[in-house]
Amino acid sequence: MTQVPDWLDTLAAQAQRTQVPHYLRPPAQGGRAAAVLMLFGEGPYGPDVLLIQRSTRGRRHPGQPAFPGGGVDPDDGGPVEAALREAEEETGVDPAGVHVLCTMEELYLGHSDNRVTPVVAWWREPSAVHAASPDEVESVERVPIAELVDPGNRVMLRHPSGMAGPAFKVRGMLVWGFTAMVLDSVLREAGLERPWDPARVEDLPPEAVNLAARD
């Protein structure tokens, strides 16, 4: 079994202590329980994280890059089981090769009324992955951490509402919204972030705006 690397131990420890921004704090009651899998591994280009590109035909977050994940079903034992099940269904990842390190605090997505628990894990025995659920997943990518923290791949993305948030341009994907906020926070708290220019602001592309409006 491959030992969990020091950088990921640090990341997991910091992830558990990361403060939830006020706009992502769950309400006292209500909301659908959900979970996402933040699966880190050692890939051909160094440490990486598994991301999916959701299908534009999908019913959930169409066209958006995301962590594998979804709702916690009654048969799931909780967010960890849900995250592993969804990752297997969406990408074909073998849960037997995944070592769960921790869960983060719940984050609330108001537009979908989901209370999302990020599950941080180490891919100790990587398995082949693909778009296992074509109706919902367009593609699957192991995105190197080095590319995520490359200042040239980082921008602030402005929504037509005027709100702006961090985004990453990697592997032909524009990673924004909830997924980008979580990555930005975790990478920064783990000390992996490289200095970048938050004054580099771009508008969310019209096609992304239109797809987000369907969510």
TAVEN-V164144 format. One record per residue. N is the residue number from 1. OMEGA is omega in whole degrees, -180 to 180 (none if undefined). Layout:
# TAVEN-V164144
N:OMEGA ; N:OMEGA
This chain:
# TAVEN-V164144
1:179 ; 2:-178 ; 3:177 ; 4:-178 ; 5:-178 ; 6:-177 ; 7:-179 ; 8:173 ; 9:179 ; 10:-179 ; 11:-179 ; 12:180 ; 13:-180 ; 14:-179 ; 15:-180 ; 16:-178 ; 17:-177 ; 18:179 ; 19:178 ; 20:177 ; 21:-175 ; 22:-177 ; 23:177 ; 24:-179 ; 25:-179 ; 26:175 ; 27:-179 ; 28:-180 ; 29:176 ; 30:-179 ; 31:180 ; 32:179 ; 33:179 ; 34:180 ; 35:174 ; 36:-180 ; 37:173 ; 38:-173 ; 39:180 ; 40:179 ; 41:176 ; 42:-176 ; 43:-179 ; 44:180 ; 45:179 ; 46:-179 ; 47:-179 ; 48:178 ; 49:-178 ; 50:176 ; 51:175 ; 52:170 ; 53:-178 ; 54:180 ; 55:175 ; 56:179 ; 57:-174 ; 58:-180 ; 59:-178 ; 60:175 ; 61:-175 ; 62:175 ; 63:-175 ; 64:168 ; 65:-176 ; 66:165 ; 67:172 ; 68:179 ; 69:-180 ; 70:-177 ; 71:175 ; 72:180 ; 73:179 ; 74:-179 ; 75:178 ; 76:177 ; 77:-178 ; 78:-175 ; 79:-180 ; 80:179 ; 81:180 ; 82:-179 ; 83:180 ; 84:179 ; 85:-179 ; 86:179 ; 87:178 ; 88:-179 ; 89:-175 ; 90:-173 ; 91:-177 ; 92:180 ; 93:-180 ; 94:-179 ; 95:-180 ; 96:-180 ; 97:-177 ; 98:178 ; 99:-179 ; 100:-178 ; 101:-177 ; 102:169 ; 103:175 ; 104:177 ; 105:177 ; 106:175 ; 107:-174 ; 108:175 ; 109:-174 ; 110:-175 ; 111:178 ; 112:179 ; 113:179 ; 114:172 ; 115:-170 ; 116:174 ; 117:174 ; 118:179 ; 119:-178 ; 120:-175 ; 121:178 ; 122:-180 ; 123:-173 ; 124:177 ; 125:-176 ; 126:176 ; 127:178 ; 128:179 ; 129:-180 ; 130:177 ; 131:-173 ; 132:178 ; 133:-171 ; 134:180 ; 135:-178 ; 136:-175 ; 137:179 ; 138:-178 ; 139:-180 ; 140:-178 ; 141:166 ; 142:-174 ; 143:-180 ; 144:176 ; 145:-179 ; 146:179 ; 147:179 ; 148:-177 ; 149:176 ; 150:-178 ; 151:180 ; 152:-179 ; 153:-174 ; 154:177 ; 155:165 ; 156:-176 ; 157:-176 ; 158:177 ; 159:178 ; 160:177 ; 161:-177 ; 162:178 ; 163:180 ; 164:179 ; 165:-178 ; 166:178 ; 167:-180 ; 168:175 ; 169:-174 ; 170:174 ; 171:-180 ; 172:-179 ; 173:170 ; 174:-177 ; 175:-176 ; 176:176 ; 177:-176 ; 178:-177 ; 179:180 ; 180:180 ; 181:180 ; 182:178 ; 183:-180 ; 184:-178 ; 185:-176 ; 186:-180 ; 187:179 ; 188:-178 ; 189:179 ; 190:179 ; 191:-179 ; 192:-178 ; 193:172 ; 194:-179 ; 195:178 ; 196:-172 ; 197:179 ; 198:176 ; 199:176 ; 200:-174 ; 201:176 ; 202:177 ; 203:175 ; 204:-178 ; 205:-178 ; 206:-179 ; 207:177 ; 208:177 ; 209:-178 ; 210:179 ; 211:180 ; 212:-180 ; 213:179 ; 214:-173 ; 215:none
